[in-house]
Amino acid sequence: MKSIIFLIPVIGGVTGWVILSIALKLVFHPREPVRLWGNISFQGLIPGKQAHLAFGIREILETQLLCAVSKDTGTAPEVFNKITSSVARTVRQRAEQKLPSILPTVVREKVSAAVEDVVYREAPGFIEAILDNMRNRSDNEQDLCMIVEEKIKCFDAGTLEKDLLDSREVFYLKVGGAVIGFMSGLLQLGVIWMAAT
């Protein structure tokens, strides 16, 4: 029986790995709200806040893109890059604000960085489409921003999840959780050992 207490560090390490894996999965799952009881429901963080992020990007486009570019002129590469980085930076900040504080700081930073990376990849296409529409359409400019907002609302969270969970950094994060759990187990083992003597 006494030899079984030496499993405490191993159990702590496995627990650390599993808890971080579950926390990262809960950022993206469940995709649809799951009703627990009454009016209380549960949904993954990214799918649950996707509409909020889309609205934030729309606000950025309305305030920065439409002011920086007129229908008669093209955009300089500097303006295009500045708008893309501004959109990505703002989306990252909003993601960091909306992530629950219970998540470890490293997990919050990694998720928001992954969101920012996706925005950096996707924003140029959205911005180019908006600019083309602005040059070719005489409709209300607000309609263009609404189109972008709807596209972001429909963006597949699975793509973001795959990019994040397949990254080397997330693996190292899980290893770090396992190491912390193992060290915690060693500490508990030390306390038990000292109490026994």
C-alpha positions as CSV (number, residue, x, y, z in Angstrom):
1,M,0.0,0.0,0.0
2,K,2.8,2.4,0.8
3,S,4.4,1.9,-2.6
4,I,1.3,3.2,-4.3
5,I,1.8,6.7,-2.9
6,F,4.7,7.0,-5.3
7,L,2.1,7.2,-8.1
8,I,1.0,10.6,-6.8
9,P,3.5,12.5,-9.1
10,V,2.5,10.5,-12.1
11,I,-1.2,11.1,-11.4
12,G,-0.4,14.8,-11.0
13,G,1.4,14.9,-14.3
14,V,-1.4,13.1,-16.2
15,T,-4.0,15.4,-14.5
16,G,-2.0,18.5,-15.6
17,W,-1.9,17.2,-19.2
18,V,-5.6,16.3,-19.3
19,I,-6.8,19.5,-17.7
20,L,-5.0,21.7,-20.2
21,S,-6.2,19.5,-23.1
22,I,-9.8,19.8,-21.9
23,A,-9.5,23.6,-21.3
24,L,-8.2,24.0,-24.9
25,K,-11.1,21.9,-26.3
26,L,-13.6,23.9,-24.3
27,V,-12.4,27.1,-26.0
28,F,-13.9,25.6,-29.3
29,H,-16.6,23.1,-28.1
30,P,-19.5,22.7,-28.0
31,R,-20.0,24.6,-31.3
32,E,-23.8,25.0,-30.6
33,P,-25.2,26.1,-27.2
34,V,-26.0,23.2,-25.0
35,R,-28.9,23.9,-22.6
36,L,-28.1,22.7,-19.1
37,W,-31.3,23.7,-17.3
38,G,-33.7,26.6,-17.5
39,N,-32.1,29.5,-19.2
40,I,-28.6,28.4,-18.5
41,S,-26.6,27.1,-21.5
42,F,-23.0,26.4,-22.3
43,Q,-21.1,27.0,-25.5
44,G,-17.4,27.1,-26.5
45,L,-15.8,30.4,-26.2
46,I,-14.9,31.1,-29.8
47,P,-18.2,29.9,-31.3
48,G,-20.0,31.8,-28.6
49,K,-18.2,35.1,-29.1
50,Q,-17.8,34.9,-32.9
51,A,-20.6,37.3,-33.6
52,H,-19.1,39.8,-31.1
53,L,-15.7,39.5,-32.8
54,A,-17.4,40.0,-36.2
55,F,-19.1,43.1,-35.0
56,G,-15.8,44.4,-33.6
57,I,-14.1,43.9,-37.0
58,R,-17.1,45.6,-38.7
59,E,-16.6,48.6,-36.4
60,I,-12.9,48.8,-37.2
61,L,-13.6,48.6,-41.0
62,E,-16.3,51.4,-40.7
63,T,-14.0,53.7,-38.7
64,Q,-10.6,53.0,-40.2
65,L,-11.0,51.5,-43.7
66,L,-13.8,53.7,-44.9
67,C,-11.9,56.8,-43.7
68,A,-8.6,55.8,-45.2
69,V,-9.8,54.8,-48.7
70,S,-12.1,56.7,-51.0
71,K,-14.0,55.3,-53.9
72,D,-11.9,57.2,-56.4
73,T,-8.5,56.3,-55.2
74,G,-6.7,53.1,-54.7
75,T,-4.8,52.2,-51.5
76,A,-1.1,52.5,-50.9
77,P,0.4,49.2,-49.6
78,E,1.3,51.0,-46.3
79,V,-2.4,51.9,-45.7
80,F,-3.5,48.3,-46.7
81,N,-0.9,46.8,-44.3
82,K,-1.8,49.3,-41.5
83,I,-5.5,48.4,-41.8
84,T,-4.7,44.7,-41.8
85,S,-2.5,44.9,-38.7
86,S,-4.9,47.2,-36.9
87,V,-7.8,44.8,-37.5
88,A,-5.7,41.8,-36.3
89,R,-4.4,43.7,-33.3
90,T,-7.9,44.8,-32.3
91,V,-9.4,41.3,-32.7
92,R,-6.6,39.9,-30.6
93,Q,-7.4,42.4,-27.8
94,R,-11.1,41.6,-27.9
95,A,-10.3,37.9,-27.8
96,E,-8.1,38.4,-24.8
97,Q,-10.8,40.4,-23.0
98,K,-13.4,37.7,-23.7
99,L,-11.4,34.7,-22.6
100,P,-12.3,33.6,-19.1
101,S,-9.8,34.6,-16.5
102,I,-9.9,31.0,-15.1
103,L,-7.7,29.9,-18.1
104,P,-4.0,30.1,-17.5
105,T,-2.4,33.2,-19.0
106,V,-0.3,31.1,-21.4
107,V,-3.5,29.5,-22.8
108,R,-5.2,32.9,-23.1
109,E,-2.2,34.3,-24.9
110,K,-1.9,31.3,-27.3
111,V,-5.6,31.4,-28.2
112,S,-5.6,35.1,-28.8
113,A,-2.4,34.8,-30.9
114,A,-4.0,32.0,-33.0
115,V,-7.0,34.2,-33.6
116,E,-4.7,37.1,-34.6
117,D,-2.8,34.8,-37.0
118,V,-6.1,33.7,-38.7
119,V,-7.2,37.3,-39.0
120,Y,-3.8,38.2,-40.6
121,R,-4.3,35.5,-43.1
122,E,-8.0,36.2,-43.8
123,A,-8.1,40.0,-43.5
124,P,-6.3,40.8,-46.8
125,G,-8.9,38.9,-48.8
126,F,-11.8,40.6,-46.9
127,I,-10.2,44.1,-47.3
128,E,-9.4,43.6,-51.0
129,A,-13.1,42.5,-51.6
130,I,-14.3,45.5,-49.7
131,L,-12.0,47.8,-51.7
132,D,-13.2,46.3,-55.0
133,N,-16.8,46.7,-53.9
134,M,-16.1,50.3,-52.8
135,R,-14.6,51.2,-56.2
136,N,-17.4,49.5,-58.2
137,R,-20.5,50.1,-56.2
138,S,-22.5,53.2,-55.4
139,D,-24.5,51.5,-52.6
140,N,-24.3,52.4,-49.0
141,E,-20.8,51.8,-47.6
142,Q,-22.4,50.3,-44.5
143,D,-23.6,47.3,-46.6
144,L,-20.0,46.4,-47.3
145,C,-19.1,46.2,-43.7
146,M,-22.2,44.2,-43.0
147,I,-21.1,41.7,-45.7
148,V,-17.7,41.3,-44.0
149,E,-19.4,40.9,-40.6
150,E,-21.6,38.1,-41.9
151,K,-18.6,36.3,-43.5
152,I,-16.7,36.4,-40.2
153,K,-19.8,35.1,-38.4
154,C,-19.8,32.2,-40.8
155,F,-16.1,31.5,-40.5
156,D,-15.4,27.9,-39.5
157,A,-14.1,27.8,-36.0
158,G,-12.8,24.3,-36.8
159,T,-10.1,25.8,-39.0
160,L,-8.9,28.0,-36.1
161,E,-9.1,25.1,-33.7
162,K,-7.0,22.9,-36.0
163,D,-4.4,25.6,-36.4
164,L,-4.2,26.1,-32.7
165,L,-4.2,22.5,-31.5
166,D,-1.7,21.3,-34.1
167,S,0.8,23.9,-33.1
168,R,4.1,23.0,-31.4
169,E,3.5,25.6,-28.7
170,V,0.3,23.9,-27.6
171,F,2.1,20.6,-27.2
172,Y,4.7,22.3,-25.1
173,L,2.0,24.0,-23.1
174,K,0.5,20.5,-22.4
175,V,3.9,19.2,-21.4
176,G,4.3,22.2,-19.1
177,G,1.0,21.4,-17.5
178,A,2.2,17.8,-17.0
179,V,5.5,19.0,-15.5
180,I,3.6,21.3,-13.1
181,G,1.3,18.5,-12.1
182,F,4.2,16.1,-11.6
183,M,6.0,18.7,-9.4
184,S,2.8,19.2,-7.4
185,G,2.6,15.5,-6.9
186,L,6.2,15.4,-5.7
187,L,5.4,18.2,-3.3
188,Q,2.4,16.2,-2.0
189,L,4.6,13.1,-1.7
190,G,7.2,15.1,0.3
191,V,4.4,16.3,2.7
192,I,3.2,12.7,3.1
193,W,6.8,11.5,3.7
194,M,7.4,14.2,6.3
195,A,4.1,13.5,8.0
196,A,4.9,9.8,8.2
197,T,8.3,10.3,9.8
